[in-house]
Amino acid sequence: MPPPAPARAPAATAPAAPAVLIEPSRDSSQQRQQVAPPPMQTPSRRRPARTEEYYDTKSQVFSALIDTIDLSQLSKLGPEAAREEIRDIVNDIITIKNFAMSISEQEELLEDICNDVLGYGPLEPLLARDDIADIMVNGAGQTFIEVGGKTVESEIRFRDNAQLLSICQRIVSQVGRRVDESSPICDARLPDGSRVNVIAPPLAIDGPALTIRKFKKDKLTLDQLVRFGAITPEGATLLQIIGRVRCNVVISGGTGSGKTTLLNCLTNYIDRDERVITCEDTAELQLQQPHVVRLETRPPNIEGEGEITMRDLVKNCLRMRPERIIVGEVRGPEVFDLLQAMNTGHDGSMGTIHANTPRECLSRIESMIAMGGFSLPAKTVREIVSTSVDVIIQAARLRDGSRRITQITEVIGMEGDVIITQDLMRYEIEGEDANGRIIGRHVSTGIGKPHFWDRARYYNEERRLAAALDEMEQKAQ
């Protein structure tokens, strides 16, 4: 859904002369690609690079459009009606000014100007494609995208850094935030939940740096992760049971490993009558339950006041009668409040942490508690962690770009000063094929009765759990 048109002073009403509309066909076939691994090639051949002459023509047409159209009236129209109105006027301007353009060039110009007025300018073709995971803009002249786990350079360019910064400001203003010289770093989100980060000059030397972590229009499920090879069917059943029986779960992984996607998948198995409260820096979780309260942190205002931190949100959650608390990303002392919630009747709470192994995840939790200034003995901290966290799910992005769930690990308890864990399943790499794709398999560790067996029996899931573990063991032999 394109954002509303920018509010500028109107000059005159639009001319009523009709124009022949040619529906754009550019990119239509590429935009609907599925998530299957694409060929390793850059999509930059779809249109030629922009020339100075093109930008000069576009600038003249755009100026004439702003002088002609009544933007206050345009903002009252629906998205499609507004786009058609702009196309009609631009066609008239091209005819009146007698620009020498081919049909395809005119169509590209129409589409670009519509995107500039109603959308996010040159970013629109990339946002429309569902096969792109990340968009990385390094100043006006360079844009990279991630497709199928590989980063390639896109043909998309901005007119200049001023246009790029204007689009960044349009994005962040939709969620009540700002980015400028006095506040050059900003986290925001698009209407579809995609995560946005902007860092502007003077911190970004070569022009504004815009990073968008896109969310797919079709939400992934565990069944789809099975089809992609991220987990086996038996492993997916194990994860369903973990989510269903209200184990306290931490999803661990590196940047881009699929932690948030996996968290979304697990929340599908929360009972629909449970009250769930989510806390995030930028709201990106897409829970399907009817009883969900979504909370989002707030940065300080221009006077440096009014900041609401993640810890403030988690502490406030405890007063809102949650049955589960979901923290989008744990990165600081709020981890202590989340652990306390897990221990005080909010079973089934979940969160994600940046870590490369389950053991490292436990160490990071200890470190983040220390960041909060809690002067607790190390053994006491580990006891709190071991009694709060039930399962750690490790996600990884392999060097071929594929994403795998590499370990499902239980936290059992303490022996002396050490937290004891056991793996229920792990991913073993066996090599790679001729195309450089990683070959591996998920194997059972032979655990027949997990530590959360009694919890599974309480929810009448012990038979399904036993069957999944038996099948994992049989396939491992």
N, C-alpha and C positions, 0 to 999 in steps of 0.2 A: 504494500500500500504506500504510494508516494506521499511524502509529507506535504503540508499545505504550502501554497505559493508564498514566497517572501513578501512581506508587507512593505510596499513602496507606494509613494504618492502616485495616483493615476494621472494620466495626461489627457487621454481622449478615449472614446469608446472604440471597440474593434470594428473594422469594416465588415459589412454583411455579405460581401461578394463570396459566392461559394468557390470551393477549390476541389480539384480532383484528388481524392485521397488514395494513396498507394500504401497498402499495409506493409510494414517492414518485414522482410524475410531474413534479414541478416541475423546470424547467430541462433535462429530458431531451432535448428537441429542439434546444435551443440548444447543449448541451454538445458535440455531435458535428459542429459546423459545420466546413467545410473552409476552406482558406486563401484562397479567392477573395475579391476585394475586397468587403466587406460594405456594406450601405447605411449612409450617414452618419447614424446615429442612435444614441442612447444606449440600452443595454439595460435601463434602470432601471424600465421599466414592468411588469416581470414580477411584482413583489410590492410591497405598500405599505410605507411606511416604518415602522420599529419604533416603538412607543409606550412610554411609561414603564410603563403597565399591563402590556404584554407582558413587559418586562424584569423587572418585579416578580414576575409569575407564573412566569417561567422561573427566577428566583432561588430561589423557594420549592420548585419541583419539583426543581431541581438539588440543593438542600440535603437534601431528603428522599431523593433518590437516593443521595447520598454516605453518608447515615446507614444506608441499607438494603443497599446492594450490597457484596460482598466484592471489592475491587479486586485483591487478590492472586490470587484465583481467576479473575477476569475476564481478567487478563493472560495466563493459560495458554490461553485460548480463541483460536481463529482469528479473523480480522477480522470475517467475516460472522456467526459464532456470537456473538461479543461484541456486535455491533450488534443482533442479534435479542434477546439477553438484556436489553440496556438498553431497547429499545423495549417489551418486555413489562412491565418494572418501571415505566417512565414511564407507560404506559397505566393500570396499576393505581393509581399515585399520583394521576393526574388523576381517576380514578373515585372514589377514597376521599375526596379533598379537595373533590370536587364543583365543580371549576372550570367556569365557563360558557364553553365554547369550541366553535366550529364544527369540522367535520371537517377543513377545510383548515388552520385555525389549529392544531389538534392535530397535524396532520401536519408542519407547519413547526416546531412546538416539538420534536417527536420528532427531526426531522432535525438541528436546531440543537444539541440536547443530545448526540446521538450524535457530532456533529462536535467538540463541546467536549471530550468525554471521550476519544475515540479519534483525533481528527484535529487539524486546525488551526483549529477554530472557524469563524467567519464566512468564512475564506478558502477553505474547501473547495469551494463552488460555483464560484469563480473558477479554482481549480487544476484542476477537472474539465473546464473548457472548453478545447478545443485551439485555438480561434481567438484567444486572448489571448496577446500577446507579452510584455507587462510588467504587473505589478501594483505600484502605488505607493500606500502607505498613509501619509497625513500626519496622524498622531494618530488617536485613536479615532473621530472624527466625519467623516472625509473619506478616501475611497478612489477612486483613478483607475485606469483600465485602458487599455492600448493595443490597439486592434482595427483591423486593416487599415491600420496606419501612422498612425492618428489616435488622439489621447488624449481619452477621454470619462470623465465621472464615473459611478461605479457606485453602486448603492443600498446596497452593503454597509457596515455600521457595526459598531463594537465597543461592548460595554456601557460600557467606560471604558478609560482608559489602562492600568490595572492588568491587565485581560484581554489587551490588545494586547501588553504587555511579557511576560506569561506565555507567550503563544504564540511570541513571538520567542525567548524562552529555551528553549522546547521545541524549536524548529527548530535553533538553534545547538548545543544540547547533544548532538544526535545525531551531530555530527562532532567532538565533544570540545572545543568552544569555549564561551565564556561571554560574556554581555553584561549589565552592571549599571553602577552608578554609578562603580565603580573602573575598569571597562573598557567604556566606553560605545560603542565602535565595533567592529564585528565583520563579517567576511566569512564566509559559510558556503554550504552547498548543500543542496538537498532530495534525497531518495533517487533521483529521476529525473535528477539532474544540474543542475537549475535553479539559477541563481546567486542568492544572497541577500545583501543588505547591510542591516545594522541600525545605526542610530545612536540612542542612548537619551538621556533626560535625565541630567544637566543640559545636555548639548550641544544636544539637540533641545528647543527651548523649549516647543513646543505638544504634547508627547507623543512617544513613540517613532515614528521614521520608518522604515518597512520597505519595501524595494524588492526585487522578485523579477523576475529576467529568466528567463522560462519557456522550457523546451525542449519542442519538440513530441514527442509520443509516437512519431509516424512520422518517422524521420530523413529529412531532405531529401537529394536526390541532384542531380547536375548536370542530369539529364533534367528534373526538376521545375523547376529554375531556368530552364531553356529555356522550359518551358510558361508560367512566370510572366513571361517577357520580361526576366529579369535578364541573359541572355546569349543569343547566337545559337547554333544547332546547331554551326556551324563554330568559334565561339569556345569552346564547350564541348569540342569535340574537341581544340582547342589546349591547353586546361587539362588535359585527360586526359593528353596527351602530356607536358606539363611535369611533372606528377606522376609519370608512369611512368618518365621518363628521368633522374630524380633530380637535377633542377635545384634549387638552393637558392632557396627562395621566401620572400618577405616579403609578407604581406597587409596592406595599408594601408587605413585608413578611419576615419571618425568614429565616435562612440558610437552604437550601434544600427544601424550600416550593414550588418551581416551578416558581419563578419569571421570569427567563430567558426564560423558555419554554413558559410561557404565553405571554411574550413580542414577541417572535417569532410568536406565533399564531396571535396576533393582527396586526403585520406588514403585514400579508397576505392580509389585506383589505385596504392597501394603494394603491391608483391608480397607475397603472404601468407607467404613464407618469410623476410621481413626482420624483424629485431629492432628494435622501435620503442620509444623511451622518451619519455614526455610529462612535462613540468614545468609546473605551474600553481599559481596562488595558491589557487583553489578548483577542484577537479576537475570539469570540465564537458565536455571532449572525449569523443566517443563513437566511438572507433575500432573497426572491425570485424575487424581482423586478429587472428589467434590468438596472436601473440607480441608482446604489448604490456605494458610496465611503466609504471604510472601513479604519479607522484610529486606530492606536494602540500606547499607551504610550511607552516610552523607559526609562529604568533605567540608572543611571549614569554608566560611564565606570570605569575602574580600577583606574583612577586618580580622580574619583569623579566628572567628568564633563560630559556634553552632555545629562543630564536628560531632558526629555520632559514629563511634567505632564499632567494629565487629563484636568486641567484648560487651559493649553496652547492649547490643541487640541480643546476644546470647543470654546475658543476665536478665534482660526484660522478658525473654521467652518463658522463663521459669514462672512468671506471674500470669501467664496467659493460658494456663491449663493445657499444655501440649501433651500429646501422647507420644509423638516422636519429634525430635529436633533434627533438622538436616542443615548442616553448615556447608555451603558450597565449596569453600576452600579455607582450611585452617592454616594460618601462617604466623600466628603470634600468640600472646598470652591468653587469648580466648579459648585455647585448647583446654586450659584448666577448668573453665566453667563448663565446657562441653563434657569433660570427664565427670565432673560433679553431677551433671544432669543425667548421664548414663547410669550413675550409681544411685539416683534418687527417684526411681520409678518411671523413667523415660526410656525404657528398653526399646531397642530397635532404632536408636539414633544413629546417624551416619554423617560422615564427612570425608573430605579428600585432603591428602597431604603430599607435598613434593618429596619423594624419596625413591631411591633406586632398588631397595630390597626391603622386605618386611622388618628385618633386624635394624636396618638404618631408619626405618619409619619410627620404631620405638625410641631410638636415640634422639630423633628429631623432636618427638613429643616431649622428652625430658628437657631438651634444650629450650623449647618454646615456653615450657613452664618456668624455667630459670629466667627467661627474658622478662617475665611478668614481675620479677622481683620477689618471688616467693622464697623465703629462706627455710626450705624444708630439707631434711636429710635425704640423700640420694635413695636410700632404701625405701623411705616413706613414699617418695614420688613414684618409684617403680611398683610399689604395692597398689597405689591408686591406679596406675596405668593397667596393671595386670588384672585388677578386679573390674575395670570399666570396659576395656576393649575385648571383644570376643573373637572377632575374625579380622584379618588383614588380607585384602585382595590386591595383588600386585599386577599392575598393567604396565606394558612396555611397548615402545615403538621401536621395531627392529630396523637394522640398517638398510633393508630393502624398502622401507616405508610402510610395511604392514604392521598392524597392531595386534598384540596377543595378550591374553591374560596368562601370566607366566607362573603365578603361584596363588594358591588359596591356603592361607596359614591360620591356624588357631593359636590363640594366646591361652595357655593352660593355667599358669600361676607362677609362683616364685619358688626357687630352691636357693636358699641362702640369700645372696644379694643379686641373683640373676633371674631375669624373666625367662620362663621356659615356653617355647613355642613348638608346634609340630605342623609340618606340611601335610595337607590332605591331597594336593595335586600340584604338579609342577610341569613346566614346559621344557622339553629337552631339544636343543638344536642338533640336527644330524648332518647338516651340510647346506649346499645350495645347488639349484639346478642351472642349466645352461644359460638361462636368462637372468641370473643373479638373484633369483627369489630364494628366500630362506626355506629350507626343508626341516621340519621338526614335528614333534608329536607331544600331546599331553599325556602324562603317565600318572598312575596312582602310586601313592607311597605305601599302600598296604594297610592304612589305618581303617579298621573295620567298625570301630565305635568311637566317633568323635567326642570331644569334650562337651559339646552342646547336645548330646544325645537325649538327656533328660528334658531339655527344653523342647526338642523335636517331638518327644513323646507327649509332652503337655499339650502341644498343638495337633496331636494325632497325625504327625508326619513321619514317625519313625520307620514305617514300612517303606515309604517312598525313598527315604534317606538310605536305608539299608540296601534297597534294590539299586540305587544309583552308585553306591560305593562298590557293591559286588560287580556290577557291570564294568566299572572303571578298572577294577582289579583283574577281571577276566581279559579285557583288552590289552592290559599291560603285560600279560604273560606271553 
